[in-house]
Amino acid sequence: MVREIFARWDLIMQGRIIALIVVLTFGYPDLLIAQERSSSAPSLPMSMQTGTDLTNKCLGCHNYREDHHPIDIAPSKPASYPLPLYEGKIMCLTCHIEDHSSGSLKLLRGGPFVDLRQFCYKCHGEGTYSKIDPHVMLDSSGNIQNVNGRPVCLFCHSVMPNPAKDRTGDVRFRADVAFLCWRCHPSMAAPTFFSTHFLVKPSDTMRQFIEAQEQKLLVTIPLVPRDRITCSTCHNPHQKGVILYGPSAVGADSEHRLRMPATKICFACHNFH
């Protein structure tokens, strides 16, 4: 009886060892299937209106719904759309390619581009954009202006803000704040800003310091999205008179639209003492 048990155990162990060798050599079967499907999927769709949607593959690294151009959108005239669509909708690979070694900044199709806005103008009319200044929000009577039949606020916001009660955590944007800014502004900040500040999440200690400074200096230092540093952390893009809450209104129409003077803005986050 004992010999039979050991014999069975020996067979089981031999089987596991063989299976382990196969896995280490060839990989798991389901992983192999996934790799084969991925490698067989074309980087460019077979037609301009259909293609293999690899959005879920992008999601492994990118939170596209908060960081990039809105997706799952069906253009009004799909037949004349200049970029690939997936089941008639704008998805990740509408604008981007998979090849991370292509040299195209942001992996944009047809790149590299000297000015990223040139890519945007493939779909968005340059003349239409040049007539819009989203920083000028009020008309001569102090009312919110309309652009193309909609309040100018919706140029950046997905939901019309309520200036009487909304605070930083209440407002909703059409896309990532920096993405919205770069529609009109090329990346103007110094390279060191992008390596040390941009989309960096402050430590808990710094967050506490920022909150104390907001109370002390009566200014709002918004960390969006997801508590990270972005363009609007230091800049207030609004026209004076749009925001009613005092601390959040600071910096409106100021030089460079900074929430505090350039000589003092660093002290809102950094404790140099």
Secondary structure, DSSP 8 states (H G I E B T S, - for coil): -HHHHHHHHHHHHHHHHHHHHHHHHH--HHHHHHHHHHHHS-SS-SSSS-----HHHHTTT--HHHHSS--SB--S-GGG-SS--BTTBB-HHHHB-S-TTS--GGGBTT---SSTHHHHTTTS-HHHHHT--TT--B-TTS-B-EETTEEGGGGTBSS---TTT--TTT--BSS-HHHHHHTTS---S-HHHHHHTTT----HHHHHHHHHHHHHHT-----TTTT---HHHHB--S-TTT--SHHHHTTTT-GGGBSS-TTTGGGGT----
